[in-house]
Amino acid sequence: MNTKNKKTVLEQVFKSLMVFALSINLFSCVEQTKNTNEDSESTEDTSVAIESAIDLTGKKIGYCTPSLNAPYYQALLQSIKSNTEKNGMVFLSADGQNDINKQIAAVEDLITKGVDALLLNPKDPDALVGVTKVAKAAGIPVFIIDSSIDDSADYVTTIQSNNLANGELAGEWLAKKFGSKKMNIALLSGNAGNPVGRTRKQGLLQGITEEQLRTQGKINLNVKTQMYTEWSYAGGLKAMEDVLVAHPDINVVITESDVCVLGAIKAIKQAGKTDDILIVAGADGQKEAIKYIMDTDFYGCTAMNSPVQIGKNAVEYAIQYINGKRDFPKTSFTAPLLITKENAAKYYNPKAIF
């Protein structure tokens, strides 16, 4: 199918989506979904035609994900793909397979294929610096997606959720919830040295302490342990099992991501402590977490990190660059948003990828 016919077919498909708000599967490994609640985060335009003075037909957008082993990564890839193709461009993807060397090789392959813009979600902030310089030498602009990269890299802008502000909202909520009661906190993190996790953690702790200072005039912060989960369900389960053995008095779990704690819930349930432990996540808004917030009292809140919006913004910025824009901020944030029992139903879509 030539590019023009492909564009026409895709436009018809997405017009149908907007009219009926139905889910379709655009390719075998990733599901594209829509929520019928028009106010929901998941119903924001997942693919839009962006104004361009240049004919975008045949322009190539390359995206390299660190992995596809989590719903978030799948939803982000799908958003970039649908927005790329909605604008008549060719989408090329590469999977780093959770391996630094494989991600570097995957990016090099995209550069060799002559993409017009490279969207990169680095597994490591330092290891991918070199390939950004290779891309620049080839005249390819690099946009960092979701995660962060060292400032020495050659890139246009970083597009991500406001991890600090989201963490602050969640920490503030927790401090208000507990008031003057003592918190014995277990911190479940992603992996050591990850810049996004570090910023989310900073936001959580700042939110707690600032609210305590404001309302109590003192800080009562008792983080008894930090455990790493490698951003996985299994890692969260193992970490929480260890926490409960070493620190049976834990009554709060704060986490850098929903995925870090979803496995931990199994350990909490098995220990019969769902009435004794409150969970607060500094990010993601994963549908399973939102369901817990809706249905239980032990998952207090999470913050929105929308892969749909990040993907849309990334493609829009790439198109702006292709059209000649150069004055981008070094970091571009999506709006911070706290999800609690009061508004969880608004953002819950059981058919969403993430």
Order of alpha helices (4+ residues) and beta strands (2+ residues): alpha-beta-beta-beta-alpha-beta-alpha-beta-alpha-beta-beta-alpha-beta-alpha-beta-alpha-beta-alpha-beta-alpha-beta-alpha-beta-beta-alpha
